[in-house]
Amino acid sequence: MNSKERVLTALNCREPDRIPFLESLIDEPVALALLDKPLPDDLVGGELGTGNEPVFIGHIQDSPHYDAMELVENMGLDGLGMYCFARHGGIQVKVGGHYMVAAGSIKARADVRNRILSPQGDLHLPDPDDPTLYEPFRHFLHETDDTGLARYCFLNLCSDPVILGMGLETFAMALYDEPRLVESLFDYYSHWYARVAKHLSELDFDFLWCADDIAFKTAPYVSPQTFRDLFMPYYRRVADQIGKPWIFHSDGNLLPILDDLLSLGMSGLHPIEPEAMDLAELKQRYGDNLCLVGNISVDALSQGTPEQIDALVRTSIRTAGPGGGYIAGSANSVAYYCKPENVRAMQMAILKYGRYPLT
C-alpha cells in the first residue's frame, strides 16, 4: 500500500499493511533537530489558528528554514496537510520564544458588530465562496499529486475561534450573562466554516481534520446539556457539508459528550490523550466504527526516554491496532519542547511494531 491507501484503510476501520503515522503539527525547533539543521537566531514559533494563511505542516511561510516534504520523508509520515483557520480575536503573548494565545479581545456585542460583522472590521472573514481563496490549496494538491501521501486540510468546526477570540473566562461568563453574544459568534463562524468545508471537500484532499478543543483532562469545558444545546447544532451545520472522511480533534476527556460528537459522522477521533481517556475502553466501545488516532503521550515525548516511548508505542499498537482502525502519533502534536530523540523513537517503534499481522 502507499500512504494514501494505508490511511484511508485505517479510517475505514480495516487493517492496512501497517499502522499509519500522522501528525497534525511538528513544531519547527524539533523539525530542525530531526533534519540535523541548525536552529536560526530569528526563529519564533506561533500558535495555530490565529490567521487565515494556509501553511504546510511544520513550515512557517515567512521563515522557510526547510521544506515540508523533506520533513515528511525524514519522519516516514503518511500524510501532509495544509491549514485553513479563520481569524479570531485571540491575543498572543510570547513565552520562551514561542507565541501562544493567552487571552481574548471580544468582550461585548459591539466588538462583534464592529470587528467581525462589519466588512471593514479587522476580523471580518473573506468571502468563503470566492474561488481565489482556495487557490493555495489547489496549488498544494497539484504539487503533491504524485507523492502517494494522504493529503488533508486542517480546519475548525466553529467553537475554537469563539473561545480563543473571547478568552475562556469571558466565554464561560457570557454563557450565562450574555448568551446571545456567544450564539452570534457560533453562528458567524459556523456559516463560514460550513461553506469552506463544502469547497474543500470538492478538492482532491483525502480527508479533513477538524480541530476544536472543548475539554480539560478531567471533563468538557461545558456541561453535556450546554454542549448539546449550543455546540451541536452549529457543529452539525459544518459537519453536514463535509464530503470526505474526517477526523475530529479535541484534547481532554470527551467521554461525557462523545456519543453526541460521534453522531456528527466523523471517521476518526484524535488525539486520545492517555492522561484523559483510556485507549482500551474506546477501542472496545467504538473501535468497530471509529478510527482512533494518536495516544502517544506528549508528556512522555518531552520528559521520557526513547526506551519509554518504544514501550508506549508498542502498548498502543497492541491495544488499538487489532482489526485495524488505529493511526499512531502523538497525543496532541509534536510541540517545541518535545525531545527530538523521543520523536525519532516514536517513528521507529511505529515501523517496528505496526506491521500487520500484528504480533
SEDODO-229633 format. One record per residue (C-alpha): residue number from 1; residue in three letters; y, z negated, x negated. Coordinates in pm, whole numbers. Each point is the difference from the previous one (the first is absolute). Layout:
BEGIN
{n = NUM	res = ALA	north = Y	up = Z	east = X}
...
//
This chain:
BEGIN
{n = 1	res = MET	north = 0	up = 0	east = 0}
{n = 2	res = ASN	north = 359	up = 44	east = -103}
{n = 3	res = SER	north = 251	up = -278	east = 60}
{n = 4	res = LYS	north = 122	up = 135	east = 333}
{n = 5	res = GLU	north = -353	up = 22	east = 138}
{n = 6	res = ARG	north = -82	up = -346	east = -139}
{n = 7	res = VAL	north = 300	up = -169	east = 165}
{n = 8	res = LEU	north = -37	up = 175	east = 335}
{n = 9	res = THR	north = -370	up = -85	east = 10}
{n = 10	res = ALA	north = 78	up = -368	east = -60}
{n = 11	res = LEU	north = 278	up = 5	east = 262}
{n = 12	res = ASN	north = -262	up = 137	east = 240}
{n = 13	res = CYS	north = -217	up = -306	east = -79}
{n = 14	res = ARG	north = -271	up = 200	east = -171}
{n = 15	res = GLU	north = -135	up = -17	east = -353}
{n = 16	res = PRO	north = 161	up = 234	east = -254}
{n = 17	res = ASP	north = -146	up = 60	east = -345}
{n = 18	res = ARG	north = 184	up = -308	east = -129}
{n = 19	res = ILE	north = 256	up = -256	east = 109}
{n = 20	res = PRO	north = 346	up = 161	east = -4}
{n = 21	res = PHE	north = 288	up = -160	east = -193}
{n = 22	res = LEU	north = 351	up = 5	east = 151}
{n = 23	res = GLU	north = 330	up = -174	east = -72}
{n = 24	res = SER	north = 319	up = 22	east = 203}
{n = 25	res = LEU	north = 212	up = -94	east = -301}
{n = 26	res = ILE	north = -35	up = -62	east = -371}
{n = 27	res = ASP	north = 321	up = -152	east = -130}
{n = 28	res = GLU	north = 145	up = 188	east = -293}
{n = 29	res = PRO	north = -35	up = -270	east = -271}
{n = 30	res = VAL	north = -375	up = -15	east = 62}
{n = 31	res = ALA	north = -30	up = 377	east = 25}
{n = 32	res = LEU	north = 175	up = 45	east = -334}
{n = 33	res = ALA	north = -231	up = -252	east = -163}
{n = 34	res = LEU	north = -307	up = 173	east = 142}
{n = 35	res = LEU	north = 129	up = 331	east = -133}
{n = 36	res = ASP	north = 73	up = -159	east = -338}
{n = 37	res = LYS	north = 367	up = 88	east = 28}
{n = 38	res = PRO	north = 289	up = -222	east = -114}
{n = 39	res = LEU	north = 201	up = -203	east = 247}
{n = 40	res = PRO	north = 351	up = 154	east = 15}
{n = 41	res = ASP	north = 304	up = -222	east = -36}
{n = 42	res = ASP	north = 149	up = 140	east = 322}
{n = 43	res = LEU	north = -303	up = -71	east = 218}
{n = 44	res = VAL	north = 87	up = -174	east = 328}
{n = 45	res = GLY	north = -251	up = -5	east = 282}
{n = 46	res = GLY	north = 88	up = -13	east = 368}
{n = 47	res = GLU	north = -138	up = -105	east = 335}
{n = 48	res = LEU	north = -151	up = 270	east = 218}
{n = 49	res = GLY	north = 145	up = 71	east = 339}
{n = 50	res = THR	north = 367	up = -9	east = -94}
{n = 51	res = GLY	north = 86	up = 366	east = 19}
{n = 52	res = ASN	north = -102	up = 334	east = 146}
{n = 53	res = GLU	north = -89	up = 173	east = -326}
{n = 54	res = PRO	north = -362	up = 114	east = -24}
{n = 55	res = VAL	north = -151	up = -107	east = -329}
{n = 56	res = PHE	north = -330	up = 42	east = -174}
{n = 57	res = ILE	north = -234	up = -291	east = -41}
{n = 58	res = GLY	north = 94	up = -193	east = -310}
{n = 59	res = HIS	north = 296	up = 226	east = -69}
{n = 60	res = ILE	north = 373	up = -71	east = 13}
{n = 61	res = GLN	north = 184	up = 325	east = 60}
{n = 62	res = ASP	north = 316	up = -81	east = -192}
{n = 63	res = SER	north = -202	up = -134	east = -294}
{n = 64	res = PRO	north = -311	up = 218	east = -48}
{n = 65	res = HIS	north = -163	up = -168	east = -296}
{n = 66	res = TYR	north = -336	up = 159	east = 81}
{n = 67	res = ASP	north = -161	up = 242	east = 241}
{n = 68	res = ALA	north = -178	up = -135	east = 306}
{n = 69	res = MET	north = -300	up = 228	east = -49}
{n = 70	res = GLU	north = -39	up = -131	east = -352}
{n = 71	res = LEU	north = -37	up = -352	east = 140}
{n = 72	res = VAL	north = -240	up = 107	east = 275}
{n = 73	res = GLU	north = -227	up = 173	east = -250}
{n = 74	res = ASN	north = 21	up = -288	east = -246}
{n = 75	res = MET	north = -97	up = -252	east = 269}
{n = 76	res = GLY	north = -259	up = 214	east = 176}
{n = 77	res = LEU	north = 180	up = -46	east = 332}
{n = 78	res = ASP	north = -127	up = 201	east = 294}
{n = 79	res = GLY	north = 335	up = 49	east = 167}
{n = 80	res = LEU	north = 364	up = 80	east = -63}
{n = 81	res = GLY	north = 280	up = -49	east = 245}
{n = 82	res = MET	north = 364	up = 10	east = 91}
{n = 83	res = TYR	north = 218	up = -252	east = 176}
{n = 84	res = CYS	north = 215	up = 57	east = 307}
{n = 85	res = PHE	north = 199	up = -314	east = 77}
{n = 86	res = ALA	north = 301	up = -43	east = 225}
{n = 87	res = ARG	north = 320	up = -155	east = -131}
{n = 88	res = HIS	north = 49	up = -357	east = 118}
{n = 89	res = GLY	north = 240	up = -288	east = -47}
{n = 90	res = GLY	north = -202	up = -199	east = -250}
{n = 91	res = ILE	north = 192	up = -152	east = -289}
{n = 92	res = GLN	north = -162	up = 28	east = -343}
{n = 93	res = VAL	north = 36	up = -253	east = -279}
{n = 94	res = LYS	north = -107	up = 44	east = -360}
{n = 95	res = VAL	north = -276	up = -237	east = -106}
{n = 96	res = GLY	north = -130	up = 34	east = -355}
{n = 97	res = GLY	north = 106	up = 363	east = -27}
{n = 98	res = HIS	north = -154	up = 86	east = 335}
{n = 99	res = TYR	north = 191	up = 51	east = 325}
{n = 100	res = MET	north = -142	up = -164	east = 312}
{n = 101	res = VAL	north = 121	up = -23	east = 360}
{n = 102	res = ALA	north = 115	up = -360	east = 37}
{n = 103	res = ALA	north = 219	up = 2	east = 313}
{n = 104	res = GLY	north = 121	up = 213	east = 288}
{n = 105	res = SER	north = 343	up = 128	east = 99}
{n = 106	res = ILE	north = -57	up = 82	east = 368}
{n = 107	res = LYS	north = 115	up = -312	east = 183}
{n = 108	res = ALA	north = 154	up = 113	east = 329}
{n = 109	res = ARG	north = -1	up = 283	east = 252}
{n = 110	res = ALA	north = 324	up = 129	east = -148}
{n = 111	res = ASP	north = -189	up = 64	east = -325}
{n = 112	res = VAL	north = -253	up = 210	east = 188}
{n = 113	res = ARG	north = 272	up = 190	east = 185}
{n = 114	res = ASN	north = 222	up = 66	east = -302}
{n = 115	res = ARG	north = -246	up = 32	east = -289}
{n = 116	res = ILE	north = -314	up = 141	east = 160}
{n = 117	res = LEU	north = 71	up = 176	east = 330}
{n = 118	res = SER	north = 330	up = 154	east = -106}
{n = 119	res = PRO	north = -46	up = 336	east = -177}
{n = 120	res = GLN	north = 258	up = -123	east = -252}
{n = 121	res = GLY	north = -190	up = -323	east = -68}
{n = 122	res = ASP	north = -145	up = -65	east = -345}
{n = 123	res = LEU	north = -345	up = -67	east = 152}
{n = 124	res = HIS	north = -6	up = 288	east = 247}
{n = 125	res = LEU	north = -319	up = 197	east = -56}
{n = 126	res = PRO	north = -25	up = 377	east = -46}
{n = 127	res = ASP	north = -118	up = 219	east = 284}
{n = 128	res = PRO	north = -381	up = -41	east = -1}
{n = 129	res = ASP	north = -41	up = 351	east = 142}
{n = 130	res = ASP	north = 197	up = 165	east = -281}
{n = 131	res = PRO	north = -251	up = 218	east = -191}
{n = 132	res = THR	north = 186	up = -52	east = -327}
{n = 133	res = LEU	north = -90	up = -370	east = 10}
{n = 134	res = TYR	north = -362	up = 96	east = -69}
{n = 135	res = GLU	north = 61	up = 251	east = -276}
{n = 136	res = PRO	north = -77	up = -250	east = -282}
{n = 137	res = PHE	north = -331	up = -77	east = 171}
{n = 138	res = ARG	north = -88	up = 368	east = 29}
{n = 139	res = HIS	north = 82	up = 41	east = -367}
{n = 140	res = PHE	north = -220	up = -297	east = -93}
{n = 141	res = LEU	north = -291	up = 136	east = 204}
{n = 142	res = HIS	north = 37	up = 344	east = -157}
{n = 143	res = GLU	north = 9	up = -145	east = -351}
{n = 144	res = THR	north = -314	up = -211	east = 58}
{n = 145	res = ASP	north = -195	up = 249	east = 208}
{n = 146	res = ASP	north = -264	up = 70	east = -267}
{n = 147	res = THR	north = -53	up = -355	east = -124}
{n = 148	res = GLY	north = -278	up = -99	east = 238}
{n = 149	res = LEU	north = 179	up = -331	east = 60}
{n = 150	res = ALA	north = 41	up = -171	east = 334}
{n = 151	res = ARG	north = 371	up = 39	east = 72}
{n = 152	res = TYR	north = 184	up = -245	east = 219}
{n = 153	res = CYS	north = 344	up = -96	east = 121}
{n = 154	res = PHE	north = 105	up = -365	east = 7}
{n = 155	res = LEU	north = 236	up = -102	east = 281}
{n = 156	res = ASN	north = 74	up = -278	east = 248}
{n = 157	res = LEU	north = -83	up = -30	east = 367}
{n = 158	res = CYS	north = 334	up = -168	east = 72}
{n = 159	res = SER	north = 7	up = -379	east = -48}
{n = 160	res = ASP	north = 55	up = -7	east = -377}
{n = 161	res = PRO	north = 354	up = 144	east = 9}
{n = 162	res = VAL	north = 87	up = -238	east = 284}
{n = 163	res = ILE	north = -122	up = -314	east = -178}
{n = 164	res = LEU	north = 128	up = 105	east = -343}
{n = 165	res = GLY	north = 331	up = 113	east = 144}
{n = 166	res = MET	north = 62	up = -324	east = 188}
{n = 167	res = GLY	north = -171	up = -240	east = -237}
{n = 168	res = LEU	north = -295	up = -204	east = 122}
{n = 169	res = GLU	north = 203	up = -306	east = 103}
{n = 170	res = THR	north = 256	up = 200	east = 201}
{n = 171	res = PHE	north = -282	up = 203	east = 156}
{n = 172	res = ALA	north = -188	up = -315	east = 104}
{n = 173	res = MET	north = 307	up = -159	east = 158}
{n = 174	res = ALA	north = 103	up = 321	east = 175}
{n = 175	res = LEU	north = -339	up = 21	east = 172}
{n = 176	res = TYR	north = 119	up = -292	east = 212}
{n = 177	res = ASP	north = 380	up = 15	east = -20}
{n = 178	res = GLU	north = 59	up = 374	east = 23}
{n = 179	res = PRO	north = -323	up = 187	east = 77}
{n = 180	res = ARG	north = 184	up = 318	east = 100}
{n = 181	res = LEU	north = 135	up = 30	east = -353}
{n = 182	res = VAL	north = -357	up = 2	east = -132}
{n = 183	res = GLU	north = -118	up = 238	east = 270}
{n = 184	res = SER	north = 279	up = 247	east = -74}
{n = 185	res = LEU	north = -108	up = 15	east = -365}
{n = 186	res = PHE	north = -367	up = 41	east = 87}
{n = 187	res = ASP	north = 95	up = 277	east = 240}
{n = 188	res = TYR	north = 214	up = 184	east = -256}
{n = 189	res = TYR	north = -245	up = -12	east = -289}
{n = 190	res = SER	north = -309	up = 69	east = 212}
{n = 191	res = HIS	north = 162	up = 311	east = 150}
{n = 192	res = TRP	north = 81	up = 125	east = -350}
{n = 193	res = TYR	north = -342	up = -77	east = -147}
{n = 194	res = ALA	north = -179	up = 150	east = 300}
{n = 195	res = ARG	north = 168	up = 334	east = -63}
{n = 196	res = VAL	north = -58	up = -29	east = -375}
{n = 197	res = ALA	north = -368	up = -85	east = 50}
{n = 198	res = LYS	north = -43	up = 303	east = 222}
{n = 199	res = HIS	north = 154	up = 235	east = -255}
{n = 200	res = LEU	north = -187	up = -152	east = -293}
{n = 201	res = SER	north = -325	up = 35	east = 194}
{n = 202	res = GLU	north = 65	up = 372	east = 28}
{n = 203	res = LEU	north = 11	up = 29	east = -379}
{n = 204	res = ASP	north = -306	up = 11	east = -227}
{n = 205	res = PHE	north = -17	up = -372	east = -75}
{n = 206	res = ASP	north = -356	up = -130	east = 22}
{n = 207	res = PHE	north = 102	up = -336	east = 145}
{n = 208	res = LEU	north = 303	up = -215	east = 72}
{n = 209	res = TRP	north = 48	up = -354	east = -127}
{n = 210	res = CYS	north = 217	up = -216	east = 226}
{n = 211	res = ALA	north = 138	up = -325	east = -138}
{n = 212	res = ASP	north = 163	up = -280	east = 200}
{n = 213	res = ASP	north = -37	up = -350	east = -140}
{n = 214	res = ILE	north = -42	up = -232	east = 297}
{n = 215	res = ALA	north = -190	up = -305	east = -127}
{n = 216	res = PHE	north = 0	up = -291	east = -239}
{n = 217	res = LYS	north = -322	up = -105	east = -170}
{n = 218	res = THR	north = -52	up = -254	east = 279}
{n = 219	res = ALA	north = 95	up = 192	east = 315}
{n = 220	res = PRO	north = 214	up = 284	east = 140}
{n = 221	res = TYR	north = 379	up = -31	east = -4}
{n = 222	res = VAL	north = 10	up = -30	east = 379}
{n = 223	res = SER	north = -229	up = -128	east = 271}
{n = 224	res = PRO	north = -270	up = 234	east = 130}
{n = 225	res = GLN	north = 184	up = 22	east = 332}
{n = 226	res = THR	north = 329	up = 97	east = -164}
{n = 227	res = PHE	north = -186	up = 253	east = -210}
{n = 228	res = ARG	north = -156	up = 157	east = 311}
{n = 229	res = ASP	north = 324	up = 0	east = 198}
{n = 230	res = LEU	north = 241	up = 115	east = -271}
{n = 231	res = PHE	north = -178	up = 169	east = -289}
{n = 232	res = MET	north = -289	up = 180	east = 167}
{n = 233	res = PRO	north = 188	up = 233	east = 239}
{n = 234	res = TYR	north = 217	up = 129	east = -285}
{n = 235	res = TYR	north = -293	up = 22	east = -240}
{n = 236	res = ARG	north = -189	up = 200	east = 259}
{n = 237	res = ARG	north = 294	up = 239	east = 39}
{n = 238	res = VAL	north = -42	up = 94	east = -366}
{n = 239	res = ALA	north = -380	up = -21	east = -20}
{n = 240	res = ASP	north = -37	up = 240	east = 292}
{n = 241	res = GLN	north = 175	up = 268	east = -209}
{n = 242	res = ILE	north = -229	up = -34	east = -301}
{n = 243	res = GLY	north = -236	up = 293	east = -10}
{n = 244	res = LYS	north = -188	up = -95	east = -318}
{n = 245	res = PRO	north = -230	up = -279	east = -112}
{n = 246	res = TRP	north = 222	up = -292	east = -89}
{n = 247	res = ILE	north = -4	up = -338	east = -170}
{n = 248	res = PHE	north = 199	up = -301	east = 115}
{n = 249	res = HIS	north = 139	up = -235	east = -264}
{n = 250	res = SER	north = 114	up = -357	east = 40}
{n = 251	res = ASP	north = -43	up = -292	east = -231}
{n = 252	res = GLY	north = -119	up = -333	east = 133}
{n = 253	res = ASN	north = -227	up = -128	east = 274}
{n = 254	res = LEU	north = -15	up = 253	east = 284}
{n = 255	res = LEU	north = -301	up = -146	east = 181}
{n = 256	res = PRO	north = 193	up = -145	east = 299}
{n = 257	res = ILE	north = 138	up = 346	east = 81}
{n = 258	res = LEU	north = -256	up = 229	east = -159}
{n = 259	res = ASP	north = -165	up = 116	east = 321}
{n = 260	res = ASP	north = 343	up = 101	east = 132}
{n = 261	res = LEU	north = 76	up = 189	east = -319}
{n = 262	res = LEU	north = -333	up = 182	east = 2}
{n = 263	res = SER	north = 73	up = 133	east = 347}
{n = 264	res = LEU	north = 259	up = 225	east = -168}
{n = 265	res = GLY	north = -287	up = 206	east = -141}
{n = 266	res = MET	north = 42	up = -33	east = -376}
{n = 267	res = SER	north = -284	up = 108	east = -227}
{n = 268	res = GLY	north = 47	up = -265	east = -268}
{n = 269	res = LEU	north = 149	up = -342	east = -64}
{n = 270	res = HIS	north = 174	up = -96	east = -324}
{n = 271	res = PRO	north = 23	up = -215	east = -215}
{n = 272	res = ILE	north = -240	up = -278	east = 118}
{n = 273	res = GLU	north = 157	up = -280	east = -207}
{n = 274	res = PRO	north = -293	up = -224	east = -101}
{n = 275	res = GLU	north = 225	up = -306	east = 23}
{n = 276	res = ALA	north = 70	up = 84	east = 366}
{n = 277	res = MET	north = -300	up = 182	east = 152}
{n = 278	res = ASP	north = -371	up = 6	east = -72}
{n = 279	res = LEU	north = -137	up = 339	east = -94}
{n = 280	res = ALA	north = -354	up = -84	east = 110}
{n = 281	res = GLU	north = 119	up = -109	east = 344}
{n = 282	res = LEU	north = 200	up = 318	east = 48}
{n = 283	res = LYS	north = -291	up = 214	east = -114}
{n = 284	res = GLN	north = -233	up = -170	east = 244}
{n = 285	res = ARG	north = 239	up = 14	east = 296}
{n = 286	res = TYR	north = 171	up = 334	east = -50}
{n = 287	res = GLY	north = -173	up = 189	east = -280}
{n = 288	res = ASP	north = -174	up = 254	east = 223}
{n = 289	res = ASN	north = 331	up = 151	east = 111}
{n = 290	res = LEU	north = 263	up = -121	east = -248}
{n = 291	res = CYS	north = 30	up = 89	east = -368}
{n = 292	res = LEU	north = 100	up = -303	east = -209}
{n = 293	res = VAL	north = 239	up = 75	east = -286}
{n = 294	res = GLY	north = 94	up = -216	east = -299}
{n = 295	res = ASN	north = -100	up = -369	east = -37}
{n = 296	res = ILE	north = 27	up = -39	east = -379}
{n = 297	res = SER	north = 226	up = -303	east = -38}
{n = 298	res = VAL	north = 346	up = 66	east = -144}
{n = 299	res = ASP	north = 7	up = -363	east = -114}
{n = 300	res = ALA	north = -313	up = 68	east = -203}
{n = 301	res = LEU	north = 140	up = 329	east = -132}
{n = 302	res = SER	north = 305	up = -189	east = -125}
{n = 303	res = GLN	north = -161	up = -323	east = -122}
{n = 304	res = GLY	north = -371	up = 59	east = -47}
{n = 305	res = THR	north = -215	up = 163	east = -264}
{n = 306	res = PRO	north = -172	up = 340	east = -11}
{n = 307	res = GLU	north = -333	up = -178	east = 45}
{n = 308	res = GLN	north = 124	up = -167	east = 316}
{n = 309	res = ILE	north = 131	up = 330	east = 136}
{n = 310	res = ASP	north = -335	up = 163	east = -68}
{n = 311	res = ALA	north = -172	up = -270	east = 204}
{n = 312	res = LEU	north = 251	up = 28	east = 286}
{n = 313	res = VAL	north = -44	up = 375	east = 26}
{n = 314	res = ARG	north = -377	up = -33	east = -9}
{n = 315	res = THR	north = 8	up = -256	east = 282}
{n = 316	res = SER	north = 237	up = 206	east = 215}
{n = 317	res = ILE	north = -212	up = 312	east = -39}
{n = 318	res = ARG	north = -320	up = -190	east = 80}
{n = 319	res = THR	north = 167	up = -150	east = 306}
{n = 320	res = ALA	north = 182	up = 296	east = 153}
{n = 321	res = GLY	north = -165	up = 302	east = -161}
{n = 322	res = PRO	north = -340	up = 19	east = 175}
{n = 323	res = GLY	north = 1	up = 269	east = 265}
{n = 324	res = GLY	north = 334	up = 137	east = -116}
{n = 325	res = GLY	north = 345	up = -83	east = 131}
{n = 326	res = TYR	north = 144	up = -167	east = -309}
{n = 327	res = ILE	north = 274	up = 120	east = -235}
{n = 328	res = ALA	north = 62	up = -223	east = -300}
{n = 329	res = GLY	north = 336	up = -99	east = -143}
{n = 330	res = SER	north = 240	up = -288	east = -37}
{n = 331	res = ALA	north = 63	up = -237	east = 287}
{n = 332	res = ASN	north = 358	up = 127	east = 29}
{n = 333	res = SER	north = 118	up = 216	east = -290}
{n = 334	res = VAL	north = 3	up = -5	east = -378}
{n = 335	res = ALA	north = 315	up = -206	east = -47}
{n = 336	res = TYR	north = 206	up = -8	east = -318}
{n = 337	res = TYR	north = -142	up = -340	east = -92}
{n = 338	res = CYS	north = -367	up = 111	east = 7}
{n = 339	res = LYS	north = -177	up = 9	east = -335}
{n = 340	res = PRO	north = -72	up = 360	east = -104}
{n = 341	res = GLU	north = -337	up = -103	east = -147}
{n = 342	res = ASN	north = -100	up = -145	east = 337}
{n = 343	res = VAL	north = 106	up = 315	east = 184}
{n = 344	res = ARG	north = -211	up = 200	east = -242}
{n = 345	res = ALA	north = -291	up = -238	east = 59}
{n = 346	res = MET	north = 35	up = 62	east = 376}
{n = 347	res = GLN	north = -19	up = 374	east = -58}
{n = 348	res = MET	north = -307	up = -23	east = -222}
{n = 349	res = ALA	north = -181	up = -240	east = 234}
{n = 350	res = ILE	north = 54	up = 230	east = 299}
{n = 351	res = LEU	north = -160	up = 282	east = -197}
{n = 352	res = LYS	north = -279	up = -227	east = -127}
{n = 353	res = TYR	north = -107	up = -162	east = 328}
{n = 354	res = GLY	north = 119	up = 247	east = 261}
{n = 355	res = ARG	north = -242	up = 288	east = -16}
{n = 356	res = TYR	north = -229	up = 51	east = 300}
{n = 357	res = PRO	north = -271	up = -103	east = 56}
{n = 358	res = LEU	north = 145	up = -340	east = -82}
{n = 359	res = THR	north = -218	up = -234	east = -203}
//
